[in-house]
Amino acid sequence: MLHFQKTTIYQQFLALGKRALQLFNKKENAVLQKNTQKEMIIGLSNIANGLHQETSGERIKSFHMAAQNILHLIAIFDIARNSTQAHAKTDQEIKKIQEELHALSHQLENFQKRQKRILILTSIHGYGHLSPSKAIKQGIEALYGYDFNVEYDGIYSQRCGGGALHHVDVVDRRRH
């Protein structure tokens, strides 16, 4: 499983799409099912693309496109609720999915603000000290996807006389 597939927001969107597709009978609602599948594929692609972006501007753009797909899905479900002779239970389930999709679009808009942050400070007396930091970052991404924003900075210290800490400079090594 790739890192973006483990991210909570991706998993939530996927689960909502699965629930929605199960509501549509293939014969009676083939057009609605096809359009739902199309918007789900595009929306999931936009979320995955946004999670892979390194700059916040590119991430915001991809998430904005995913939010547009969510609006399209909400509109498709409005059509489903108004054009079919849906049972009350199905109608309630569609309405519930619409509400959850709306909440998910807000989560996309605020993803970076809500993303948990971890800062790892490490010594930079040679690049070997950065290896554990990189491994921790990779391990967290492997387990939790991009739910965490893990950064690491190297600190360089100059000691004077008897080993007392005289000055500490933070050196940005995240790009290595």
Residue frames as qw, qx, qy, qz and C-alpha x, y, z in Angstrom:
[[0.000, 0.890, 0.456, 0.000, 0.00, 0.00, 0.00],
 [0.404, 0.467, -0.027, 0.786, 1.38, 3.44, -0.92],
 [0.209, -0.153, -0.481, 0.838, 1.70, 6.20, 1.67],
 [0.300, -0.060, -0.090, -0.948, -1.18, 8.30, 0.33],
 [0.597, -0.233, -0.662, -0.389, -3.48, 5.26, 0.52],
 [0.507, -0.292, -0.696, 0.417, -2.92, 5.08, 4.29],
 [0.013, 0.087, -0.188, 0.978, -3.85, 8.72, 4.86],
 [0.182, 0.385, 0.754, -0.501, -7.13, 9.15, 6.72],
 [0.378, 0.529, 0.044, -0.759, -8.71, 11.59, 4.28],
 [0.342, 0.300, -0.746, -0.486, -8.06, 9.26, 1.33],
 [0.078, -0.113, -0.982, 0.127, -9.51, 6.30, 3.24],
 [0.263, 0.440, 0.543, -0.665, -12.62, 8.29, 4.22],
 [0.429, 0.470, -0.260, -0.726, -13.30, 9.36, 0.62],
 [0.283, 0.185, -0.898, -0.281, -12.82, 5.81, -0.61],
 [0.037, 0.233, 0.912, -0.336, -15.22, 4.40, 2.02],
 [0.356, 0.485, 0.293, -0.743, -17.89, 6.99, 1.21],
 [0.413, 0.402, -0.532, -0.620, -17.65, 6.18, -2.50],
 [0.167, 0.030, -0.984, -0.051, -17.97, 2.47, -1.82],
 [0.184, 0.375, 0.739, -0.529, -21.08, 3.04, 0.29],
 [0.395, 0.509, -0.015, -0.765, -22.59, 5.27, -2.40],
 [0.349, 0.305, -0.742, -0.484, -21.96, 2.78, -5.19],
 [0.022, -0.114, -0.982, 0.151, -23.63, 0.02, -3.20],
 [0.320, 0.421, 0.483, -0.698, -26.83, 2.08, -3.08],
 [0.475, 0.484, -0.271, -0.683, -27.27, 2.22, -6.83],
 [0.808, 0.185, 0.557, -0.058, -28.85, -0.73, -8.58],
 [0.337, -0.266, 0.604, 0.672, -26.81, -1.38, -11.72],
 [0.227, 0.427, 0.762, 0.430, -29.80, -1.77, -14.05],
 [0.033, -0.866, -0.499, 0.013, -32.01, 1.04, -12.75],
 [0.170, -0.962, 0.062, 0.205, -29.30, 3.59, -12.02],
 [0.845, 0.134, 0.180, 0.485, -26.52, 2.73, -14.44],
 [0.325, 0.751, 0.037, 0.574, -25.93, 6.36, -15.44],
 [0.416, -0.851, 0.150, -0.283, -25.78, 7.53, -11.82],
 [0.888, -0.355, 0.208, 0.202, -23.46, 4.68, -10.92],
 [0.737, 0.381, 0.132, 0.543, -21.17, 5.42, -13.87],
 [0.101, 0.832, -0.044, 0.544, -21.00, 9.15, -13.02],
 [0.652, -0.730, 0.166, -0.121, -20.36, 8.36, -9.36],
 [0.906, -0.097, 0.179, 0.372, -17.50, 6.04, -10.31],
 [0.528, 0.612, 0.074, 0.584, -16.04, 8.69, -12.61],
 [0.169, -0.866, 0.118, -0.456, -16.12, 11.43, -9.93],
 [0.821, -0.545, 0.167, 0.033, -14.73, 9.03, -7.34],
 [0.853, 0.146, 0.123, 0.486, -11.78, 8.12, -9.57],
 [0.318, 0.702, -0.005, 0.637, -11.01, 11.75, -10.36],
 [0.443, -0.822, 0.088, -0.347, -11.49, 12.82, -6.74],
 [0.891, -0.387, 0.143, 0.190, -9.24, 10.07, -5.39],
 [0.724, 0.353, 0.080, 0.587, -6.62, 10.96, -8.00],
 [0.054, 0.814, -0.039, 0.577, -6.75, 14.63, -6.96],
 [0.667, -0.718, 0.137, -0.145, -6.41, 13.73, -3.27],
 [0.912, -0.114, 0.143, 0.367, -3.48, 11.39, -4.01],
 [0.523, 0.573, 0.051, 0.629, -1.83, 14.06, -6.15],
 [0.218, -0.864, 0.067, -0.449, -2.31, 16.67, -3.43],
 [0.812, -0.566, 0.138, 0.037, -0.77, 14.42, -0.80],
 [0.848, 0.087, 0.147, 0.501, 2.32, 13.96, -2.99],
 [0.289, 0.845, 0.035, 0.447, 2.85, 17.68, -3.57],
 [0.620, -0.110, -0.345, 0.696, 5.81, 19.28, -1.84],
 [0.049, 0.123, -0.093, 0.987, 4.62, 22.88, -1.96],
 [0.191, 0.406, 0.691, -0.567, 1.50, 24.02, -0.18],
 [0.372, 0.444, -0.144, -0.802, 0.28, 25.91, -3.28],
 [0.391, 0.178, -0.800, -0.419, 0.28, 22.76, -5.42],
 [0.083, -0.191, -0.936, 0.283, -1.33, 20.76, -2.60],
 [0.267, 0.424, 0.403, -0.766, -4.08, 23.38, -2.18],
 [0.425, 0.350, -0.421, -0.721, -4.77, 23.35, -5.92],
 [0.336, 0.031, -0.923, -0.184, -5.14, 19.54, -6.00],
 [0.015, -0.308, -0.822, 0.479, -7.31, 19.53, -2.89],
 [0.337, 0.390, 0.099, -0.851, -9.48, 22.27, -4.39],
 [0.464, 0.198, -0.654, -0.565, -10.04, 20.09, -7.45],
 [0.241, -0.134, -0.951, 0.138, -10.94, 17.16, -5.16],
 [0.159, 0.359, 0.542, -0.743, -13.43, 19.43, -3.35],
 [0.445, 0.306, -0.285, -0.792, -14.98, 20.18, -6.74],
 [0.405, 0.029, -0.882, -0.240, -15.38, 16.43, -7.32],
 [0.050, -0.261, -0.827, 0.496, -17.11, 16.19, -3.96],
 [0.341, 0.372, 0.168, -0.847, -19.55, 18.91, -5.03],
 [0.471, 0.210, -0.630, -0.581, -20.21, 16.95, -8.24],
 [0.271, -0.099, -0.952, 0.098, -20.92, 13.84, -6.17],
 [0.139, 0.331, 0.594, -0.720, -23.33, 15.75, -3.94],
 [0.451, 0.343, -0.173, -0.805, -25.15, 16.95, -7.07],
 [0.421, 0.099, -0.844, -0.318, -25.28, 13.41, -8.48],
 [0.135, -0.219, -0.897, 0.359, -26.80, 12.21, -5.20],
 [0.309, 0.341, 0.267, -0.846, -29.37, 15.02, -5.35],
 [0.511, 0.237, -0.526, -0.637, -30.36, 13.72, -8.78],
 [0.330, -0.018, -0.944, 0.017, -30.55, 10.19, -7.39],
 [0.052, 0.275, 0.722, -0.633, -32.76, 11.27, -4.51],
 [0.382, 0.425, 0.132, -0.810, -35.11, 13.21, -6.81],
 [0.501, 0.353, -0.528, -0.588, -35.25, 10.95, -9.86],
 [0.367, 0.034, -0.928, -0.048, -35.62, 7.50, -8.42],
 [0.705, -0.486, -0.206, -0.475, -38.29, 5.89, -6.40],
 [0.351, 0.328, -0.747, 0.459, -35.87, 5.34, -3.59],
 [0.609, -0.525, -0.591, 0.065, -36.96, 3.74, -0.39],
 [0.314, -0.924, 0.022, -0.218, -36.92, 6.00, 2.65],
 [0.799, -0.480, 0.210, 0.295, -33.91, 4.09, 4.01],
 [0.686, 0.273, 0.271, 0.617, -31.96, 4.61, 0.77],
 [0.100, 0.858, 0.156, 0.479, -32.91, 8.29, 0.72],
 [0.542, -0.834, 0.099, -0.026, -31.69, 8.72, 4.30],
 [0.822, -0.228, 0.266, 0.449, -28.44, 6.91, 3.51],
 [0.515, 0.552, 0.234, 0.613, -27.81, 9.12, 0.45],
 [0.159, -0.924, -0.049, -0.345, -28.47, 12.22, 2.56],
 [0.727, -0.643, 0.170, 0.170, -26.07, 10.94, 5.23],
 [0.769, 0.088, 0.271, 0.572, -23.36, 10.31, 2.61],
 [0.266, 0.783, 0.178, 0.533, -23.89, 13.83, 1.24],
 [0.413, -0.897, 0.061, -0.144, -23.38, 15.30, 4.72],
 [0.805, -0.406, 0.268, 0.340, -20.22, 13.26, 5.23],
 [0.643, 0.405, 0.267, 0.593, -18.90, 14.33, 1.82],
 [0.002, 0.915, 0.081, 0.395, -19.55, 17.97, 2.72],
 [0.618, -0.760, 0.192, 0.061, -17.60, 17.52, 5.97],
 [0.833, -0.050, 0.301, 0.462, -14.80, 15.82, 4.03],
 [0.441, 0.709, 0.164, 0.525, -14.53, 18.82, 1.68],
 [0.277, -0.925, 0.118, -0.231, -13.93, 21.03, 4.74],
 [0.812, -0.450, 0.287, 0.237, -11.26, 18.60, 5.95],
 [0.732, 0.359, 0.245, 0.524, -9.54, 18.91, 2.57],
 [0.136, 0.890, 0.047, 0.434, -9.59, 22.70, 2.81],
 [0.392, -0.826, 0.310, -0.260, -8.00, 22.56, 6.25],
 [0.964, 0.048, -0.220, 0.143, -5.73, 19.54, 5.73],
 [0.550, 0.411, -0.377, 0.622, -2.44, 21.28, 6.39],
 [0.280, -0.579, 0.291, -0.708, -3.78, 23.09, 9.45],
 [0.859, -0.324, 0.126, -0.376, -5.12, 19.83, 10.91],
 [0.840, 0.290, -0.424, 0.174, -2.12, 17.72, 9.94],
 [0.736, -0.659, 0.058, 0.145, -0.17, 16.62, 13.02],
 [0.410, 0.809, -0.364, 0.214, 3.40, 17.89, 13.05],
 [0.874, -0.402, 0.060, 0.266, 6.54, 16.19, 14.27],
 [0.280, 0.877, -0.359, 0.155, 9.91, 17.95, 14.37],
 [0.933, -0.210, -0.037, 0.290, 12.99, 15.81, 14.88],
 [0.021, 0.931, -0.361, 0.052, 16.14, 17.63, 15.99],
 [0.965, -0.051, 0.051, 0.252, 19.38, 15.82, 15.40],
 [0.391, -0.700, 0.356, 0.480, 23.09, 16.50, 15.49],
 [0.730, 0.681, -0.022, -0.052, 24.79, 17.08, 12.15],
 [0.300, -0.691, 0.629, 0.191, 28.30, 15.92, 12.99],
 [0.053, -0.173, 0.905, 0.384, 28.40, 14.05, 9.70],
 [0.566, -0.003, -0.341, -0.751, 25.43, 12.85, 7.70],
 [0.400, -0.067, -0.911, 0.069, 25.26, 9.56, 9.60],
 [0.051, 0.207, 0.637, -0.741, 23.37, 11.36, 12.36],
 [0.470, 0.204, -0.092, -0.854, 20.61, 12.26, 9.90],
 [0.357, 0.047, -0.881, -0.307, 19.99, 8.63, 8.93],
 [0.066, -0.313, -0.875, 0.363, 17.90, 7.80, 12.03],
 [0.252, 0.430, 0.231, -0.836, 15.82, 10.94, 11.45],
 [0.419, 0.264, -0.550, -0.673, 15.15, 9.93, 7.86],
 [0.272, -0.070, -0.959, -0.044, 14.28, 6.40, 8.98],
 [0.086, 0.372, 0.688, -0.618, 11.83, 7.68, 11.58],
 [0.369, 0.407, -0.078, -0.832, 10.17, 9.92, 8.98],
 [0.419, 0.177, -0.755, -0.472, 9.91, 7.03, 6.50],
 [0.149, -0.157, -0.949, 0.229, 8.54, 4.72, 9.21],
 [0.230, 0.411, 0.476, -0.742, 5.82, 7.17, 10.22],
 [0.449, 0.379, -0.318, -0.744, 4.83, 7.68, 6.56],
 [0.321, 0.088, -0.914, -0.230, 4.78, 3.92, 6.01],
 [0.073, -0.288, -0.881, 0.368, 2.45, 3.43, 8.98],
 [0.104, 0.642, 0.518, -0.556, 0.24, 6.52, 8.82],
 [0.435, 0.678, 0.430, 0.407, 0.58, 7.91, 5.32],
 [0.273, 0.385, -0.019, 0.881, 0.64, 11.68, 5.22],
 [0.441, -0.779, -0.426, -0.133, -1.49, 12.26, 8.34],
 [0.562, -0.701, 0.005, 0.439, 1.71, 13.55, 9.96],
 [0.432, 0.858, -0.163, 0.224, 4.01, 16.26, 8.67],
 [0.823, -0.440, 0.077, 0.351, 7.43, 15.00, 9.75],
 [0.386, 0.855, -0.224, 0.262, 10.38, 17.33, 9.40],
 [0.819, -0.393, -0.072, 0.412, 13.89, 17.02, 10.70],
 [0.167, 0.941, -0.204, 0.214, 16.48, 19.68, 11.34],
 [0.800, 0.023, -0.324, 0.505, 20.11, 19.25, 12.12],
 [0.290, -0.955, 0.048, -0.040, 21.65, 21.30, 14.88],
 [0.699, 0.378, -0.297, 0.529, 25.29, 22.22, 14.87],
 [0.526, -0.845, -0.079, 0.054, 26.90, 23.12, 18.14],
 [0.464, 0.597, -0.394, 0.522, 30.14, 24.90, 18.87],
 [0.737, -0.604, -0.260, 0.157, 31.60, 24.15, 22.25],
 [0.204, 0.791, -0.354, 0.456, 34.01, 26.36, 24.11],
 [0.094, -0.515, 0.709, -0.472, 36.43, 25.25, 26.81],
 [0.235, -0.118, 0.893, -0.366, 35.29, 22.28, 29.01],
 [0.000, -0.265, -0.926, -0.269, 32.49, 21.21, 26.69],
 [0.183, 0.530, 0.493, -0.665, 30.00, 23.94, 27.62],
 [0.397, 0.607, 0.611, 0.316, 27.50, 24.69, 24.90],
 [0.216, -0.339, 0.035, 0.915, 28.41, 28.07, 23.46],
 [0.382, 0.385, -0.176, -0.822, 26.24, 28.49, 20.37],
 [0.494, 0.232, 0.837, 0.034, 23.67, 26.38, 18.53],
 [0.307, 0.339, -0.362, -0.812, 22.74, 26.91, 14.88],
 [0.705, 0.289, 0.607, -0.227, 19.79, 25.10, 13.36],
 [0.041, 0.375, -0.667, -0.642, 20.66, 23.91, 9.89],
 [0.772, 0.299, 0.177, -0.531, 17.85, 22.89, 7.56],
 [0.116, -0.335, 0.895, 0.272, 18.66, 19.38, 6.25],
 [0.660, 0.293, 0.550, -0.420, 15.13, 18.29, 5.23],
 [0.630, 0.646, -0.192, -0.385, 15.92, 18.45, 1.53],
 [0.092, 0.529, -0.839, -0.089, 18.63, 15.75, 1.76]]
